[in-house]
Amino acid sequence: MRKFDLQGKVALITGSGKGIGREIALQMAKAGARIVVTDVSEESGSTACQEIRSLGADAVFIPMDISNPRDVEKAKELTLAIFGGLDIIVCNAGITFRRDFADLTPEEFHKTVHINLTGTFNTIKGLLSPLIDNGSGKIILISSASAYTGSGGGAHYSATKAGQIGLARTLAKELGPMGINVNCIAPRTIVTEILDHLYPPGPSRDALIGQIPLRRIGMPEDIANAAVYLASEEACYVSGQTLLVDGART
Ligand SMILES: NC(=O)c1ccc[n+]([C@@H]2O[C@H](COP(=O)([O-])OP(=O)(O)OC[C@H]3O[C@@H](n4cnc5c(N)ncnc54)[C@H](O)[C@@H]3O)[C@@H](O)[C@H]2O)c1
């Protein structure tokens, strides 16, 4: 029997065409939620949506670039028209690349902030009203351990991931009285395309395992399981927190 039940809930996950977001969408569907897959990539978004439907779950794909508030508004309208409500928002979409601060251009810094942090703001700002109308809801931000360690590619990235944690803490205070929980998950070293860019498979990745007390690199399921818990009623008294899911590395 599955412990954390999301039966009857509608969950929208940003950047859920691939990687961690795709797995969160799959695991939330397995827990009974109806799923709105959103991604800037139509190809991976529709493929992920098909995979979820093949489990027998209800899912739609809505193209959405989190850096564009009009896309978010459209996604809200379509979600309400198709599913009649929204209960769970997962702000997962994000980018990174390796750059030392000395070589980081203002354009690269602003682009990362525009997607990772302003995109998170756009997503919550644009999708929040149905949760307020319900007087309940769960918002989960996929931050990163780099908010603490300064890793993950460079200052452009860690600054945005730390910014998400600040955003979540304030929202937990402001939205708590409206019945809405807001939490972050801080993954570290999870096997996805982002990790492939930062640590291509080979000796540099093998060396990482020695730095992880649980002696394995994380899988998207490790993050998805934490997200299902935070979205469930069992986590109803947890808000304003950041859950490190990192094999004790940090
Ligand atoms: N993989 C890790 O080790 C790791 C560690 C810490 C934090 N994270 C965080 O987890 C989240 C997911 O990362 P991942 O490793 O699955 O990455 P990924 O590159 O595998 O997937 C990211 C997804 O986001 C989508 N995306 C990118 N820009 C977008 C935009 N503007 N609008 C909508 N969608 C967009 C991509 O198309 C892709 O489907 C990110 O926020 C990342 O910072 C990952």
The ligand as a Gaussian input file, in Angstrom:
#p B3LYP/6-31G(d) Opt

LIG

0 1
 N       20.481000      17.164000     -11.179000
 C       21.013000      17.628000     -10.071000
 O       22.027000      17.112000      -9.573000
 C       20.381000      18.797000      -9.359000
 C       20.953000      19.178000      -8.137000
 C       20.386000      20.250000      -7.461000
 C       19.279000      20.906000      -7.974000
 N       18.756000      20.510000      -9.161000
 C       17.594000      21.275000      -9.648000
 O       16.583000      20.385000     -10.065000
 C       15.797000      20.998000     -11.093000
 C       15.662000      20.028000     -12.260000
 O       16.958000      19.747000     -12.756000
 P       17.308000      18.473000     -13.648000
 O       18.625000      17.992000     -13.152000
 O       16.160000      17.563000     -13.731000
 O       17.549000      19.210000     -15.046000
 P       17.247000      18.763000     -16.575000
 O       18.088000      19.656000     -17.406000
 O       17.365000      17.281000     -16.729000
 O       15.709000      19.150000     -16.751000
 C       15.289000      20.475000     -16.675000
 C       13.972000      20.617000     -17.406000
 O       13.568000      22.000000     -17.287000
 C       13.171000      22.463000     -18.574000
 N       13.380000      23.909000     -18.670000
 C       14.547000      24.593000     -18.797000
 N       14.302000      25.911000     -18.894000
 C       12.951000      26.070000     -18.817000
 C       12.085000      27.193000     -18.867000
 N       12.553000      28.434000     -19.050000
 N       10.753000      26.989000     -18.738000
 C       10.260000      25.737000     -18.594000
 N       11.029000      24.634000     -18.569000
 C       12.361000      24.801000     -18.678000
 C       14.028000      21.692000     -19.563000
 O       13.454000      21.687000     -20.875000
 C       14.075000      20.308000     -18.901000
 O       12.988000      19.506000     -19.311000
 C       16.506000      22.305000     -11.461000
 O       15.860000      23.388000     -10.840000
 C       17.894000      22.119000     -10.873000
 O       18.474000      23.343000     -10.514000
 C       19.284000      19.478000      -9.865000

